[in-house]
Amino acid sequence: MPIDETISFVPIRIAVLTVSDTRTLADDRSGDTLVDRILEAGHEVAARVIEKDDVHLIIRHLETWIYDPNIDCVITTGGTGVTGRDVTPEALSRVSEKDIPGFGEIFRLISFQKIGTSTIQSRACACVAQGTYIFALPGSTGAVKDGWDGILASQLDIRHKPCNFVELMPRLKER
C-alpha cells in the first residue's frame, strides 16, 4: 500500500502483553519479534509484560494501559486459541467499547495463505477502549509477523494511504 512521503512519520507508544503460562522474558520469542518490529518501524515500546492465561489478570493490564495517557496502543500475543486456557479475546471483550472485526478477518486471510485451514483456530481480534487501540495476535512468531507485517505496520503508520489508524487517534474519544 502506498506511503505518502510528504507526511512526517508519527511514532506512537505501544504496550506489549504476552499471554502465556510458560514463557519468560528469556524465551518469549513472539514478544521479542513484536518488540523488534515496533522499534524498527520507529515506534516506542511503552511497556512490556508477560501475564498468565487468566482473564482477570489480562483485564487488569489492559485497564491500566487504556487509562494511561502515555500509551496509544496495546498489542497482545498469545491466548487467542480455542482451548480452555485461551482467554485473551474474552478479556478484550470485557474492556472493549468498539470492536474492529476487520482486523481478525484480514489476519485470518493472511494466515490462511500460509497455514491453510488451521487459521480457523485463531481468534485474533481488535477493539478500541478509552481511545486506545488493542490488537490480539496469536502467540506464535509466525502469527506475530503476519499480524505486524501484513496489517499493523501500515495501519499504525500515519503516512499510509488511503487511511490508517493513527490519523483517527485524535477522534477516538468523540461522543
C-alpha positions in Angstrom: 0.0 0.0 0.0 1.2 3.5 -0.7 3.1 5.6 1.8 2.8 9.3 1.4 6.4 10.6 1.9 5.2 14.2 2.1 3.7 13.4 5.6 6.0 13.2 8.6 6.1 9.9 10.4 4.4 10.0 13.8 5.7 7.5 16.4 3.1 6.0 18.7 3.6 4.4 22.2 2.8 0.7 22.2 2.4 -1.6 25.2 3.2 -5.3 24.5 1.5 -8.1 26.6 2.5 -11.7 26.1 -0.2 -14.0 27.4 1.4 -17.3 28.5 1.5 -19.7 31.4 5.0 -20.8 30.5 7.0 -18.1 28.8 9.5 -15.7 30.5 11.3 -12.7 29.1 14.3 -15.0 28.4 12.3 -17.2 26.0 9.4 -15.0 24.7 10.3 -15.2 21.0 6.9 -13.8 19.8 7.2 -10.9 22.2 10.8 -10.3 21.1 9.7 -10.4 17.5 6.9 -7.9 18.1 9.1 -5.5 20.1 11.8 -5.7 17.3 9.3 -4.8 14.7 7.7 -2.0 16.7 11.1 -0.4 17.3 12.3 -0.9 13.7 9.2 0.9 12.5 10.1 3.9 14.7 7.5 3.5 17.4 8.1 3.4 21.1 7.6 0.3 23.4 5.9 2.0 26.3 5.6 -1.2 28.4 6.2 -4.9 28.1 4.7 -7.6 30.4 4.2 -11.4 30.4 1.0 -12.5 32.1 -0.6 -15.8 32.7 -3.7 -17.0 30.8 -6.1 -15.6 33.4 -8.8 -13.3 32.2 -8.8 -11.1 35.3 -5.0 -10.6 35.2 -5.2 -9.7 31.5 -8.0 -7.3 32.1 -6.0 -5.6 34.9 -3.1 -4.9 32.5 -5.5 -3.7 29.7 -7.3 -1.4 32.1 -4.1 0.0 33.4 -2.8 0.7 29.9 -6.1 2.1 28.4 -6.3 4.7 31.1 -2.6 5.6 30.7 -2.3 8.8 28.5 1.3 7.6 27.6 0.0 4.5 25.8 -1.7 4.8 22.4 -2.0 1.1 21.5 -1.7 -2.3 23.2 -0.7 -5.4 21.2 -1.1 -8.8 22.9 0.4 -12.1 21.7 -1.0 -15.4 22.9 -4.2 -16.8 24.3 -6.3 -16.5 21.2 -6.8 -20.2 20.5 -9.8 -22.3 21.4 -8.5 -24.2 24.4 -9.9 -23.7 27.9 -6.9 -21.5 28.9 -7.1 -19.3 25.9 -9.0 -16.2 27.2 -7.4 -13.1 25.6 -10.5 -12.4 23.3 -12.7 -12.7 26.4 -10.5 -10.1 28.2 -10.7 -7.7 25.2 -14.5 -8.1 25.1 -14.7 -7.0 28.7 -12.9 -3.7 28.1 -14.0 -3.1 24.5 -16.1 -0.1 23.5 -15.9 -0.7 19.8 -14.8 -3.9 18.1 -12.7 -3.8 14.9 -13.9 -7.0 13.3 -12.0 -6.5 10.0 -8.7 -7.0 11.9 -9.4 -10.6 12.7 -10.9 -11.2 9.3 -7.8 -9.9 7.5 -5.5 -11.6 9.9 -7.1 -15.0 9.1 -7.0 -14.2 5.4 -3.2 -13.6 5.6 -2.7 -16.6 7.8 -4.8 -18.8 5.5 -2.3 -18.2 2.7 0.4 -19.7 4.9 -1.1 -22.3 7.1 -4.4 -23.1 5.3 -7.5 -24.1 7.2 -5.6 -24.3 10.5 -6.1 -20.5 10.7 -9.7 -21.2 11.7 -8.4 -21.9 15.2 -7.2 -18.3 15.6 -9.5 -15.8 17.4 -7.3 -12.8 16.6 -9.3 -9.7 17.3 -9.1 -6.0 17.9 -11.0 -3.2 19.6 -10.9 0.4 20.9 -11.2 1.1 24.6 -10.8 4.5 26.2 -9.3 5.9 23.0 -6.7 3.1 22.9 -6.3 0.5 20.2 -6.0 -3.1 21.4 -4.9 -5.8 19.0 -4.8 -9.5 20.0 -2.5 -11.8 18.0 -1.8 -15.5 18.4 1.3 -16.5 20.3 3.5 -17.9 17.5 6.3 -15.8 15.9 4.8 -16.5 12.5 1.4 -15.1 13.6 3.2 -12.0 15.1 5.0 -11.5 11.8 1.7 -11.9 9.8 -0.2 -9.5 12.0 2.5 -6.9 12.2 3.9 -7.1 8.6 0.5 -7.7 6.9 -1.7 -5.2 8.9 -0.3 -3.3 11.8 2.9 -1.9 10.2 0.9 0.1 7.6 -2.2 0.8 9.8 0.0 2.2 12.6 1.8 4.5 10.1 0.2 7.9 9.6 1.7 8.1 6.1 -0.2 5.0 4.9 -2.9 5.9 2.4 -5.8 6.0 1.7 -6.3 5.8 5.5 -4.8 4.4 8.7 -5.5 4.1 12.5 -3.1 6.8 13.6 -4.9 9.6 11.8 -8.0 8.6 13.7 -6.4 8.7 17.1 -7.4 12.3 18.0 -11.1 11.4 17.3 -11.3 8.0 19.2 -12.9 9.6 22.3 -15.5 11.7 20.4 -19.1 11.3 21.6 
